[in-house]
C-alpha cells in the first residue's frame, strides 16, 4: 500500500513539472531566437512529424480491433472515418476529435452494446 504524498512532496512535484515545462518551451527560443530563421532540418521535421505522429496514433488506437468477432471494429472505423472527413473539410482539430469521440461513445454504448 502506498502512502499519500505530503504537502511538501506535492509542491516539489508541481515545482519540478513547472520548471521542466518552462525549460522545454524556452530552449527553442534560446537556440533559434532572434532574427535568423530556423535551420532547414527543423523546418523539414515540422512538416513531416505531425502526419507521422497522427498515423502512429491511429494505428495504436485501432490495434485492439478484432475483425472476426462482434462488433468487427465497426465503431472504431466509423469514428476514424468521421474524424478524417471532418478534418479534411473543416480543418478544425477540436471539432474532429470531439465529434468522433462522441460518435464512438454513442456507438459502443447504444448501437453495438453487448
Secondary structure as GFF3:
##gff-version 3
##sequence-region A 1 114
A	DSSP	alpha_helix	7	32	.	.	.	ID=ss1
A	DSSP	alpha_helix	40	61	.	.	.	ID=ss2
A	DSSP	alpha_helix	74	90	.	.	.	ID=ss3
A	DSSP	alpha_helix	93	106	.	.	.	ID=ss4
A	DSSP	pi_helix	107	111	.	.	.	ID=ss5
###
